[in-house]
């Protein structure tokens, strides 16, 4: 198989795979991190004493690469019928991944300070680092991660509804995931919210991945690749055949 024929399938598979990997990594990363208590001092001690927290933070941070690829790619798949929504959805999704990546980096700083605090007994330094990474200069990145992901997912879901790239239930599941993941925790609490969000996310983004994979390679084929991919003769080839 030539490179021109293979590339569209590679792009399609990359986007479909990224959607599934993103929700699994981000959900798994959050589950591995210790539950956030009311007292920051307790969180610092929990973070430093948890063997799974470093893994969870790293997994969540790296998941943002797949969120960017998956959501931007999904937006691209809808752009032929919803170009404006797709463009805005892709832009906000990229912003959300960037903001959450910055937040993940700040969390790693907090982890390092928490370990230092436990080893040295200087909890004041760890609390200061915690306060810094949860506010101040990091506020724009925290807001970008939250607002970008929410708006990006909502816009992409609406674009899915309008473009019919995926079944209607996929878009509905995505919207439900946004509500449970980002809105419901402001009013209710409990581990059931986390698990419900993870289940909804897996259903929604796996469904979107299947739709992308079954949708064919047309959306992932450039104009230069189209003749080779579709087996259509180029104008130059047609002229040569006529002269012959």
Phi, psi and omega in degrees: 000133181288163179299319181298326179284328185278325187302315179302319179293324178295315179298313180300315180294323179296315179294313180299315179294322181295324179298318181287315181297322182299311183291324179290318181290315182293318177295315178296321179298319179291323180292330181282342181277148180294149180295138185283115179275174180288326182268118180303328179299317179295323180294320179299316180292319178297318182296316182290328183270356183270128177282337183268341183302314179300321179294315180299318180294318179294318180297315178298318181297314181288338179297336183294333175298316182286328175298315180298312181296314185294309184288320178294320177295320178295321176298319178300322182296337180262357190291341182289337179244338179228067187298320182291311179298320180296318180295313179295318179298318179295318181296312180292325178296318176296320177296319180296318178296320178296314181297318179291328176295318177296320177296320177298320176296319177297323179294325177294326175296316178300320179299315179298318179291325179296318178296319177298319182297318181292320182288323184262344183080008181266082181289335180298321180294319180293319179296322178296318178294320179298315180297324181291317183282349178255005181199199177061233184293343183271352182303314180302324180287322177297317179292321179297318179296315182290304183294320181296316180293316181297306182295320179298313181295320180294314181295320178294321179297317178294321177297324176297318179298318184283329185268343182060029176292326180232162176302155183302323184296335178295312179296319179297318178296323177296316179295320178296322177298317179300317181296312183291320185285319190246336184259312186301322180299342178286344183241331182231165178221161179135153180294336182298331179294317180298314182290323177296318178298318181295318180296314179298319180296317179298317179298312185295310188279335171291319176299319178295321179296318178297319179297319178297316183292326181276350185283359181084179186259002185301316182292343185253011182254126178282169180297325180288330181274342187302314181299317181290323183287323184264354180073027180263136181290141177284162177303322181294319180294323179294322179294319180296320179294323180294316180295324178294000000 
